[in-house]
Amino acid sequence: MAKSFHQYSPRAQVAMCAALSVMGFAAAWQVLLGPDQVQLQDRRDRLAIVTTEVARATETARRLPEMQQQVADLELALQRTTAVLPDQKDAQEVLRGLHALASEANLRLSSFTPKPVTERAEYSEWPIEVGLEGGYHDLGRFFDRVAAESRLISVSSLHLKVNPQLAGSNRGLVLASCVATTFVFSASPSGGRP
């Protein structure tokens, strides 16, 4: 039969009280403090993540002036590139430029015939057949000035012959024809450059 608590020896009563206290403490820990410990650990983990993100953001903020300088340098390089490879083809601008270069070199621009554009991945090649009349050395000065232009122009298919109307004279006039190819940025599918 079951004995009453008072019937046990004092040593057994202390042991039972201690066991009940331990079980009560364990139950209280599980019910009351256990969820708080889990929540506290979750918050510590979140704090570690946020601290890492803050450190990363602080490093980014520290490098901001450097990055702004790089952006300014890249924008300047883009402006220079645009001068070399413009966004759009402009026949009048190219004609004016070649005519001015020819005039400076004492040549006459006798013909200017744009050819079909060849599309490439990042740019388009726009060949223009050009006819020139003048002195042989003037032609050399013209090509030297074309090479010094800010706009990128490639000269190919150069053909020279003596001007038949002046074949008997010693003036040294030549007729030249060549293909001057200029380059234009191709528009991207997203609508071109920003």
DOGUFI-428419 format. One record per residue: residue in one letter; x, y, z of N, C-alpha, C, O in turn; chain. Coordinates in steps of 0.05 Angstrom, whole numbers, padded with zeros to 5 digits. Atoms other than C-alpha are relative to their C-alpha. Example, Ala and Ser with C-alpha at 12.3 -4.5 7.8 and 13.67 -1.06 7.14 Angstrom:
<sites>
- A; 00018; -00024; 00000; 00246; -00090; 00156; 00018; 00024; 00000; 00039; 00024; 00013; A
- S; -00016; -00024; -00001; 00273; -00021; 00143; -00015; 00022; 00014; -00005; 00044; 00018; A
</sites>
This chain:
<sites>
- M; 00016; -00023; 00000; 00000; 00000; 00000; 00017; 00025; 00000; 00040; 00025; 00007; A
- A; -00014; -00024; 00002; 00019; 00071; -00010; 00004; 00013; 00028; -00014; 00014; 00044; A
- K; -00006; -00013; -00025; 00052; 00107; 00047; -00004; 00030; -00002; -00002; 00041; -00024; A
- S; 00003; -00029; -00001; 00039; 00178; 00067; 00029; 00011; 00000; 00048; -00002; 00008; A
- F; -00026; -00013; 00002; 00096; 00227; 00056; 00013; 00001; 00028; 00038; 00000; 00030; A
- H; -00011; -00003; -00027; 00105; 00234; 00131; 00010; -00027; 00011; 00024; -00028; 00031; A
- Q; -00008; 00026; -00010; 00115; 00160; 00139; 00029; -00007; -00010; 00041; -00026; 00000; A
- Y; -00027; 00005; 00010; 00181; 00162; 00100; 00020; 00012; 00019; 00013; 00030; 00034; A
- S; -00021; -00011; -00017; 00246; 00175; 00134; 00007; 00028; -00009; 00002; 00036; -00031; A
- P; -00007; -00027; 00007; 00272; 00246; 00136; 00019; 00001; -00024; 00018; 00020; -00040; A
- R; -00018; 00001; 00022; 00327; 00227; 00088; -00015; -00005; -00026; -00009; 00009; -00046; A
- A; 00016; 00005; 00023; 00277; 00199; 00038; -00017; 00024; -00007; -00021; 00030; -00031; A
- Q; 00016; -00023; 00005; 00233; 00260; 00046; 00017; 00022; -00013; 00007; 00035; -00032; A
- V; -00018; -00020; 00012; 00292; 00306; 00030; 00006; -00008; -00029; 00006; 00009; -00047; A
- A; -00007; 00009; 00027; 00310; 00263; -00031; -00024; 00004; -00018; -00021; 00013; -00041; A
- M; 00024; -00004; 00016; 00237; 00265; -00055; -00004; 00030; -00006; -00011; 00037; -00028; A
- C; 00003; -00029; 00004; 00234; 00340; -00045; 00020; 00010; -00020; 00014; 00026; -00038; A
- A; -00021; -00008; 00019; 00299; 00349; -00082; -00007; -00009; -00028; -00004; 00006; -00047; A
- A; 00008; 00011; 00026; 00275; 00304; -00139; -00023; 00016; -00012; -00023; 00023; -00035; A
- L; 00023; -00016; 00009; 00209; 00341; -00143; 00008; 00028; -00008; -00002; 00040; -00027; A
- S; -00009; -00027; 00006; 00245; 00408; -00141; 00015; 00000; -00027; 00011; 00018; -00043; A
- V; -00015; 00001; 00025; 00292; 00387; -00198; -00020; -00003; -00023; -00017; 00010; -00044; A
- M; 00020; 00003; 00022; 00233; 00362; -00240; -00017; 00025; -00004; -00023; 00032; -00027; A
- G; 00015; -00025; 00003; 00194; 00425; -00225; 00016; 00022; -00014; 00006; 00036; -00031; A
- F; -00017; -00019; 00012; 00253; 00468; -00243; 00004; -00006; -00030; 00003; 00012; -00047; A
- A; -00003; 00008; 00029; 00264; 00428; -00308; -00026; 00006; -00015; -00024; 00016; -00038; A
- A; 00025; -00005; 00014; 00190; 00434; -00326; -00003; 00030; -00004; -00011; 00039; -00025; A
- A; 00002; -00029; 00002; 00191; 00509; -00311; 00019; 00011; -00021; 00012; 00028; -00037; A
- W; -00020; -00008; 00020; 00254; 00516; -00353; -00011; -00005; -00028; -00008; 00012; -00046; A
- Q; 00010; 00007; 00026; 00222; 00480; -00411; -00024; 00017; -00008; -00026; 00027; -00031; A
- V; 00024; -00015; 00007; 00156; 00517; -00407; 00005; 00030; -00001; -00005; 00044; -00019; A
- L; -00003; -00028; -00002; 00178; 00586; -00386; 00025; 00012; -00013; 00023; 00032; -00028; A
- L; -00025; -00011; 00010; 00250; 00597; -00405; 00011; -00012; -00026; 00026; 00001; -00040; A
- G; -00010; 00013; 00024; 00263; 00548; -00461; -00007; 00016; -00026; 00012; 00021; -00041; A
- P; 00006; -00016; 00024; 00225; 00588; -00515; 00015; 00026; -00001; 00024; 00036; -00022; A
- D; -00015; -00025; 00000; 00259; 00652; -00492; 00029; -00005; -00008; 00041; 00012; -00021; A
- Q; -00027; 00006; 00008; 00327; 00618; -00500; 00002; -00003; -00030; 00022; 00006; -00042; A
- V; 00000; 00003; 00029; 00310; 00598; -00571; -00003; 00027; -00013; 00011; 00032; -00033; A
- Q; 00004; -00027; 00012; 00284; 00668; -00586; 00025; 00017; 00004; 00033; 00032; -00015; A
- L; -00025; -00015; -00004; 00347; 00697; -00555; 00022; -00008; -00019; 00037; 00009; -00029; A
- Q; -00020; 00010; 00019; 00391; 00653; -00598; -00006; 00010; -00028; 00012; 00018; -00043; A
- D; 00008; -00010; 00026; 00351; 00673; -00660; 00007; 00029; -00003; 00017; 00038; -00024; A
- R; -00007; -00029; 00000; 00361; 00746; -00642; 00030; 00004; -00002; 00040; 00023; -00015; A
- R; -00029; -00002; 00002; 00435; 00736; -00632; 00010; -00006; -00028; 00028; 00007; -00039; A
- D; -00007; 00006; 00028; 00440; 00703; -00701; -00007; 00023; -00018; 00009; 00030; -00036; A
- R; 00009; -00023; 00017; 00401; 00761; -00732; 00019; 00023; 00005; 00026; 00038; -00014; A
- L; -00018; -00021; -00006; 00446; 00810; -00696; 00027; -00003; -00014; 00038; 00016; -00024; A
- A; -00026; 00005; 00014; 00508; 00777; -00725; -00003; 00006; -00029; 00015; 00017; -00041; A
- I; 00004; -00005; 00029; 00478; 00781; -00795; -00002; 00030; -00005; 00011; 00041; -00023; A
- V; 00002; -00030; 00003; 00459; 00855; -00786; 00026; 00013; 00004; 00033; 00033; -00010; A
- T; -00026; -00012; -00005; 00527; 00871; -00757; 00018; -00004; -00025; 00033; 00014; -00032; A
- T; -00016; 00005; 00025; 00560; 00839; -00819; -00009; 00019; -00022; 00007; 00030; -00037; A
- E; 00010; -00018; 00021; 00514; 00879; -00865; 00008; 00029; 00005; 00014; 00043; -00014; A
- V; -00008; -00028; -00007; 00529; 00944; -00828; 00030; 00004; -00006; 00038; 00024; -00016; A
- A; -00029; -00002; 00006; 00604; 00930; -00834; 00004; 00002; -00030; 00021; 00018; -00039; A
- R; -00002; -00002; 00029; 00596; 00918; -00908; -00009; 00027; -00011; 00004; 00038; -00028; A
- A; 00010; -00026; 00009; 00555; 00981; -00917; 00019; 00022; 00008; 00023; 00041; -00007; A
- T; -00019; -00020; -00008; 00605; 01021; -00877; 00025; 00000; -00018; 00035; 00021; -00025; A
- E; -00022; 00002; 00019; 00661; 00995; -00922; -00007; 00013; -00027; 00009; 00027; -00039; A
- T; 00010; -00012; 00025; 00620; 01014; -00983; -00001; 00030; 00002; 00007; 00044; -00017; A
- A; 00002; -00029; -00004; 00607; 01083; -00955; 00028; 00013; 00001; 00032; 00035; -00009; A
- R; -00027; -00010; -00001; 00681; 01091; -00941; 00012; 00003; -00028; 00028; 00021; -00033; A
- R; -00011; 00000; 00027; 00697; 01075; -01014; -00016; 00017; -00019; -00009; 00019; -00043; A
- L; 00017; -00015; 00018; 00642; 01120; -01042; 00015; 00022; -00015; 00011; 00024; -00039; A
- P; -00014; -00020; 00016; 00687; 01179; -01060; 00018; -00012; -00022; 00019; -00001; -00044; A
- E; -00016; 00013; 00020; 00734; 01132; -01096; -00017; -00010; -00024; -00010; -00007; -00047; A
- M; 00018; 00009; 00021; 00676; 01101; -01134; -00011; 00023; -00017; -00014; 00021; -00041; A
- Q; 00009; -00024; 00015; 00649; 01170; -01152; 00021; 00010; -00019; 00014; 00019; -00041; A
- Q; -00022; -00008; 00017; 00717; 01188; -01180; 00002; -00019; -00024; 00006; -00010; -00047; A
- Q; -00001; 00019; 00022; 00717; 01124; -01221; -00023; 00005; -00020; -00019; 00003; -00044; A
- V; 00022; -00006; 00018; 00648; 01140; -01248; 00005; 00025; -00017; 00000; 00025; -00041; A
- A; -00007; -00024; 00015; 00671; 01210; -01267; 00021; -00006; -00022; 00018; 00004; -00044; A
- D; -00020; 00007; 00020; 00732; 01181; -01302; -00012; -00016; -00023; -00005; -00012; -00046; A
- L; 00013; 00016; 00021; 00689; 01130; -01339; -00018; 00017; -00018; -00020; 00013; -00042; A
- E; 00016; -00018; 00016; 00641; 01185; -01361; 00016; 00016; -00019; 00009; 00021; -00042; A
- L; -00018; -00015; 00018; 00699; 01225; -01388; 00010; -00017; -00022; 00012; -00008; -00045; A
- A; -00009; 00019; 00021; 00725; 01164; -01425; -00022; -00005; -00020; -00017; -00008; -00044; A
- L; 00023; 00004; 00018; 00655; 01153; -01453; -00003; 00024; -00019; -00009; 00021; -00043; A
- Q; 00001; -00024; 00017; 00654; 01225; -01478; 00021; 00000; -00022; 00016; 00007; -00045; A
- R; -00022; 00002; 00020; 00721; 01215; -01512; -00006; -00021; -00021; -00001; -00017; -00045; A
- T; 00007; 00021; 00018; 00697; 01150; -01542; -00022; 00009; -00019; -00022; 00001; -00043; A
- T; 00022; -00010; 00017; 00634; 01184; -01568; 00011; 00018; -00022; 00000; 00018; -00044; A
- A; -00012; -00016; 00021; 00678; 01233; -01605; 00013; -00017; -00021; 00013; -00010; -00045; A
- V; -00013; 00018; 00019; 00715; 01175; -01637; -00020; -00017; -00014; -00019; -00021; -00038; A
- L; 00021; 00017; 00010; 00654; 01130; -01646; -00027; 00013; 00007; -00037; 00007; 00029; A
- P; 00025; -00014; -00007; 00591; 01174; -01648; -00023; -00020; 00001; -00022; -00043; -00008; A
- D; 00024; 00017; -00003; 00521; 01147; -01632; -00015; -00004; -00026; -00028; -00024; -00029; A
- Q; 00015; 00002; 00025; 00493; 01160; -01701; 00017; 00008; -00023; 00036; 00024; -00020; A
- K; -00015; -00009; 00023; 00517; 01167; -01771; -00012; 00025; -00011; -00036; 00028; -00013; A
- D; 00009; -00025; 00011; 00513; 01236; -01800; 00017; 00006; -00025; 00040; 00015; -00023; A
- A; -00014; -00004; 00025; 00532; 01241; -01873; 00010; 00028; -00004; 00032; 00032; -00014; A
- Q; -00008; -00028; 00003; 00534; 01317; -01872; 00024; 00006; 00017; 00043; 00020; 00008; A
- E; -00022; -00006; -00018; 00581; 01319; -01813; 00026; -00013; -00012; 00047; 00000; -00012; A
- V; -00024; 00014; 00011; 00629; 01268; -01845; 00009; 00014; -00026; 00032; 00019; -00030; A
- L; -00007; -00014; 00025; 00625; 01304; -01913; 00014; 00027; 00007; 00034; 00034; -00006; A
- R; -00013; -00025; -00007; 00640; 01371; -01880; 00028; -00004; 00011; 00047; 00010; 00003; A
- G; -00026; 00005; -00011; 00698; 01341; -01841; 00020; -00008; -00021; 00043; 00003; -00022; A
- L; -00018; 00008; 00021; 00729; 01307; -01902; 00005; 00023; -00019; 00028; 00027; -00029; A
- H; -00004; -00023; 00018; 00718; 01369; -01945; 00019; 00020; 00013; 00036; 00031; -00001; A
- A; -00018; -00019; -00014; 00752; 01413; -01892; 00029; -00011; 00000; 00048; 00004; -00005; A
- L; -00027; 00011; 00001; 00811; 01365; -01888; 00012; 00001; -00028; 00036; 00007; -00031; A
- A; -00009; -00001; 00028; 00816; 01362; -01964; 00008; 00029; -00007; 00029; 00034; -00019; A
- S; -00006; -00029; 00005; 00814; 01439; -01968; 00026; 00008; 00013; 00043; 00022; 00002; A
- E; -00024; -00007; -00014; 00868; 01445; -01915; 00025; -00012; -00013; 00047; -00001; -00011; A
- A; -00022; 00013; 00013; 00912; 01398; -01955; 00002; 00008; -00030; 00017; -00005; -00045; A
- N; 00000; -00010; 00027; 00899; 01436; -02021; -00010; -00022; -00020; 00001; -00024; -00042; A
- L; 00012; 00020; 00017; 00858; 01378; -02050; -00029; 00008; -00006; -00041; 00023; 00009; A
- R; 00028; -00004; 00006; 00790; 01379; -02084; -00014; -00027; 00004; -00005; -00047; -00006; A
- L; 00016; 00024; -00005; 00738; 01329; -02060; -00019; -00003; -00024; -00038; 00012; -00027; A
- S; 00015; 00003; 00025; 00711; 01304; -02127; -00025; -00018; 00003; -00044; -00015; -00013; A
- S; 00023; 00018; -00004; 00663; 01250; -02102; -00002; -00009; 00028; 00018; -00011; 00043; A
- F; 00006; 00009; -00027; 00631; 01226; -02038; -00024; -00018; -00002; -00047; -00009; -00006; A
- T; 00022; 00019; 00005; 00590; 01162; -02043; -00002; -00019; 00024; 00015; -00037; 00027; A
- P; 00003; 00019; -00023; 00565; 01128; -01978; -00008; -00027; -00010; -00024; -00030; -00029; A
- K; 00006; 00028; 00007; 00562; 01052; -01983; -00017; -00012; 00023; -00021; 00000; 00043; A
- P; 00016; 00013; -00021; 00519; 01002; -01944; 00015; -00004; 00026; 00039; -00010; 00026; A
- V; -00012; 00003; -00026; 00532; 00997; -01870; 00003; -00029; 00007; -00015; -00046; 00000; A
- T; -00005; 00027; -00009; 00562; 00933; -01842; -00003; 00000; 00031; 00011; 00014; 00045; A
- E; 00005; 00002; -00028; 00535; 00915; -01773; 00019; -00019; 00014; 00024; -00041; 00004; A
- R; -00017; 00016; -00017; 00582; 00888; -01720; -00014; -00002; 00028; -00036; 00010; 00032; A
- A; 00013; 00005; -00026; 00567; 00866; -01648; -00004; 00027; 00016; -00025; 00032; 00026; A
- E; 00001; -00024; -00017; 00583; 00933; -01614; -00001; 00026; -00017; -00005; 00048; -00006; A
- Y; -00002; -00024; 00016; 00589; 00981; -01673; -00008; -00007; -00029; -00011; -00030; -00036; A
- S; 00006; 00004; 00029; 00573; 00991; -01747; 00023; 00013; -00015; 00034; 00034; -00007; A
- E; -00020; -00012; 00018; 00623; 01003; -01802; -00014; 00013; -00023; -00032; 00001; -00036; A
- W; 00013; -00016; 00021; 00602; 01057; -01851; 00021; 00009; -00021; 00034; 00029; -00017; A
- P; -00020; -00007; 00021; 00645; 01057; -01914; -00011; 00022; -00018; -00035; 00023; -00025; A
- I; 00007; -00022; 00018; 00645; 01119; -01958; 00022; 00001; -00021; 00046; 00004; -00015; A
- E; -00020; -00002; 00021; 00679; 01120; -02026; 00004; 00030; -00006; -00014; 00046; -00010; A
- V; -00008; -00028; 00002; 00717; 01186; -02034; 00018; 00003; -00024; 00036; -00013; -00028; A
- G; -00018; -00007; 00022; 00748; 01216; -02096; 00014; 00027; 00006; 00001; 00046; 00015; A
- L; -00015; -00024; -00005; 00803; 01268; -02090; 00017; 00007; -00024; 00026; -00010; -00039; A
- E; -00018; -00010; 00022; 00843; 01311; -02139; 00019; 00020; 00013; 00011; 00037; 00028; A
- G; -00020; -00019; -00010; 00907; 01347; -02124; 00028; -00011; -00003; 00032; -00031; -00017; A
- G; -00028; 00008; 00001; 00981; 01340; -02114; 00005; -00025; 00017; -00009; -00030; 00036; A
- Y; -00007; 00025; -00014; 01014; 01276; -02091; 00007; 00005; 00029; -00002; -00009; 00047; A
- H; -00008; -00006; -00028; 01045; 01308; -02029; -00024; 00011; 00016; -00026; 00007; 00040; A
- D; 00024; -00010; -00013; 00979; 01343; -02014; -00017; -00024; 00009; -00030; -00023; 00030; A
- L; 00015; 00025; -00007; 00947; 01274; -02014; 00011; -00012; 00026; -00003; -00021; 00043; A
- G; -00013; 00010; -00025; 00998; 01252; -01961; -00008; 00017; 00024; -00013; 00006; 00045; A
- R; 00008; -00017; -00022; 00981; 01313; -01918; -00029; -00005; 00007; -00036; -00005; 00031; A
- F; 00028; 00006; -00006; 00907; 01296; -01925; -00002; -00025; 00017; -00017; -00025; 00037; A
- F; 00002; 00025; -00016; 00917; 01225; -01900; 00012; 00003; 00028; 00002; -00009; 00047; A
- D; -00011; -00006; -00027; 00960; 01251; -01843; -00020; 00014; 00017; -00023; 00008; 00041; A
- R; 00021; -00015; -00015; 00904; 01298; -01822; -00023; -00019; 00007; -00035; -00016; 00028; A
- V; 00021; 00019; -00006; 00853; 01242; -01827; 00008; -00017; 00024; -00008; -00023; 00041; A
- A; -00010; 00017; -00022; 00896; 01200; -01781; 00000; 00015; 00027; -00004; 00003; 00048; A
- A; -00001; -00016; -00024; 00899; 01258; -01731; -00028; 00008; 00010; -00031; 00020; 00031; A
- E; 00027; -00007; -00008; 00823; 01268; -01729; -00009; -00015; 00025; 00000; -00037; 00031; A
- S; 00011; 00013; -00024; 00785; 01253; -01665; -00019; -00022; -00007; -00021; -00042; 00008; A
- R; 00018; 00022; 00009; 00734; 01212; -01703; 00016; -00021; -00013; 00034; -00016; -00029; A
- L; -00015; 00023; 00011; 00759; 01143; -01721; -00008; -00004; -00029; -00032; -00010; -00035; A
- I; 00004; 00004; 00029; 00766; 01137; -01797; 00022; -00018; -00010; 00046; -00012; -00005; A
- S; -00020; 00019; 00011; 00801; 01079; -01832; -00001; 00004; -00031; -00022; 00005; -00043; A
- V; -00002; -00004; 00029; 00825; 01089; -01904; 00010; -00026; -00012; 00030; -00037; -00003; A
- S; -00008; 00025; 00014; 00830; 01029; -01951; -00006; 00003; -00030; -00018; 00023; -00038; A
- S; 00005; 00001; 00029; 00827; 01011; -02025; 00009; 00026; -00014; -00007; 00038; -00029; A
- L; -00010; -00024; 00012; 00870; 01070; -02046; 00009; -00006; -00028; 00025; -00024; -00033; A
- H; -00008; 00002; 00029; 00877; 01078; -02122; 00009; 00028; -00009; -00005; 00048; -00005; A
- L; -00011; -00025; 00010; 00921; 01132; -02153; 00005; -00002; -00030; 00012; -00023; -00040; A
- K; -00007; -00001; 00029; 00928; 01154; -02225; 00005; 00029; -00006; -00005; 00047; 00007; A
- V; -00006; -00027; 00009; 00955; 01215; -02261; -00024; 00011; -00013; -00038; -00003; -00028; A
- N; 00022; -00013; 00013; 00903; 01265; -02282; 00004; 00001; -00030; 00023; 00014; -00039; A
- P; -00005; 00001; 00029; 00895; 01251; -02357; -00001; 00028; -00013; 00011; 00031; -00035; A
- Q; 00002; -00026; 00012; 00878; 01324; -02371; 00026; 00016; 00002; 00032; 00034; -00013; A
- L; -00025; -00014; -00005; 00945; 01346; -02344; 00024; -00019; -00005; 00046; -00015; 00007; A
- A; -00021; 00020; 00004; 00987; 01288; -02370; 00025; 00012; -00011; 00047; 00003; -00005; A
- G; -00024; -00012; 00012; 01034; 01333; -02410; 00014; 00020; 00018; 00037; 00027; 00013; A
- S; -00013; -00021; -00017; 01047; 01383; -02354; 00016; -00014; 00022; 00013; -00038; 00027; A
- N; -00016; 00011; -00022; 01094; 01373; -02296; -00010; 00009; 00027; 00005; 00010; 00046; A
- R; 00012; -00010; -00025; 01046; 01397; -02242; -00004; -00022; 00020; -00007; -00016; 00043; A
- G; 00002; 00022; -00019; 01041; 01327; -02211; -00027; -00004; 00012; -00029; -00013; 00034; A
- L; 00027; 00003; -00010; 00966; 01327; -02203; -00009; -00029; -00003; -00004; -00041; -00024; A
- V; 00010; 00028; 00001; 00935; 01259; -02187; -00029; -00001; 00007; -00041; 00017; 00020; A
- L; 00028; 00006; -00007; 00866; 01230; -02182; 00002; -00024; 00019; 00015; -00044; 00013; A
- A; -00001; 00021; -00020; 00856; 01188; -02120; -00028; -00009; 00007; -00046; 00008; 00008; A
- S; 00025; 00010; -00011; 00799; 01144; -02098; 00007; -00019; 00022; 00026; -00034; 00021; A
- C; -00005; 00017; -00023; 00794; 01108; -02032; -00026; -00005; 00014; -00046; 00009; 00009; A
- V; 00024; 00004; -00017; 00744; 01080; -01983; 00008; 00009; 00028; 00025; -00003; 00041; A
- A; -00003; -00010; -00027; 00741; 01119; -01918; -00022; -00013; 00017; -00046; -00007; 00013; A
- T; 00020; 00013; -00017; 00707; 01076; -01866; -00001; 00013; 00027; 00020; 00015; 00041; A
- T; 00004; -00012; -00026; 00679; 01110; -01805; -00017; -00019; 00017; -00030; -00037; 00006; A
- F; 00013; 00019; -00018; 00650; 01074; -01745; -00020; 00014; 00018; -00017; 00037; 00026; A
- V; 00022; -00011; -00016; 00585; 01085; -01706; -00008; -00021; 00020; -00009; -00045; 00014; A
- F; 00010; 00018; -00021; 00562; 01055; -01640; -00026; -00012; -00010; -00043; 00002; -00020; A
- S; 00026; 00013; 00006; 00507; 01004; -01653; -00019; 00003; 00023; -00011; 00003; 00046; A
- A; 00021; -00002; -00020; 00442; 01013; -01617; -00005; -00028; 00012; -00008; -00047; -00002; A
- S; 00005; 00026; -00013; 00432; 00958; -01565; -00030; -00005; 00000; -00046; 00013; -00004; A
- P; 00028; 00006; -00001; 00365; 00922; -01558; -00015; 00016; 00021; -00039; 00019; 00018; A
- S; 00014; -00016; -00021; 00350; 00964; -01496; -00003; 00029; -00008; -00012; 00045; 00008; A
- G; 00005; -00027; 00010; 00349; 01026; -01538; 00025; 00018; -00002; 00023; 00042; -00003; A
- G; -00024; -00015; 00004; 00422; 01047; -01543; 00014; 00006; 00026; 00006; -00004; 00047; A
- R; -00015; -00006; -00024; 00471; 01076; -01494; -00016; 00020; 00017; -00033; 00034; 00007; A
- P; 00014; -00019; -00018; 00447; 01115; -01433; 00009; 00028; -00006; -00001; 00047; 00007; A
</sites>
